[in-house]
């Protein structure tokens, strides 16, 4: 023991390294919960965390803010205004200089400017994660891909949430393959678990019935999520004479610019009593346990959070054959993939699950097994830990 080098003992007594996460907003449950899940499953003796929020930290859910404080996370709101606002960038550089983090981890295009701010603040280790490209990128005057390529030399390592994102970073942005890690999202299989009895009594009076078959969907209701295709498929099914279709109910959880139009479509068809669009909710896990089938009609999908939560809940999935859906859904085993913008094909897939309940039970059980085996939160945290350790040189 007396001949052992002193340096070999140093890491055991080193203070935790600080990771500063730069995000655009934290009031979105997906971004906030995903970051909280990562922090909660990282070893506190190795890493501590701070969050720099460009805008929206003031609207952060109270429960999420409280959980972040429990882990000693400082949340800094940079108060970015809409449009051009260079002052927030100056505030970001100053905040990073004051924090002196060991590593900065920016997220998506909204947080990308944090790479330049970190470089100006003297932070040497910088990671950028892509968790879902903006649906409207191709329509912008100055495509975000251009800025991503310009800032590429500043980024030490990339994290891609899907294989599609990984290919995009390498082929379109020019990232070196050795500097890109594909790390899938994880899901809490204890919070998201199958229901153990009959349907919960959710929704307004007249919505549920004892033998209901509840078609569910969760997500921001905008053009990209394409909920109108699901509405069209639902209306086709309930207008058919098949006896099983009288059991159908539709539950779409989320808010956004398309919510009013979707509700209007249902009301015009006289189907308002058989559908419930409650808006944004915090009890997603409980509402998923009221569903029998998850349907995801998106035109593009890069993160797969809702899909994984549905699978952990033991739900079979009907999803469009896009993005990460193609990576996570095993057709004929855990769900059915359908073409985008195809309400007739989607209706046929939903009808199969409604008419053959044992098929849904089999697919849902396999889906949950897939999540537990490959998409747990500890496994996700270990993958991030490997990236951070490789950059900081910390010993495992």
Secondary structure, DSSP 4 states (H G I P E B T S, - for coil): -TTS-THHHHHHHPPPEEEEEEES-S-SHHHHHHHHHHHHTS-TTTEEEEEEESS-GGG--HHHHHHHHHTT-EEEE--PPSS--HHHHHHHHHHHHHH--SEEEEEHHHHTHHHHHHHHTT--EEEEEES---TTGGGSSS-HHHHHHHHGGG-SEEEESSHHHHHHIIIII---GGGEEE----B-TTTS---SSSPP--SSTTS--TT-EEEEEES--STTTTHHHHHHHHHHHHTS--GGGGGEEEEEE--STTHHHHHHHHHHTT-GGGEEEEES-S-HHHHHTT-SEEEE--S--SS-HHHHHHHHTT-EEEEESSTTHHHH--BTTTEEEE-TT-HHHHHHHHHHHHH-HHHHHHHHHHHHHHHHHH-BHHHHHHHHHHHHHHHHT---
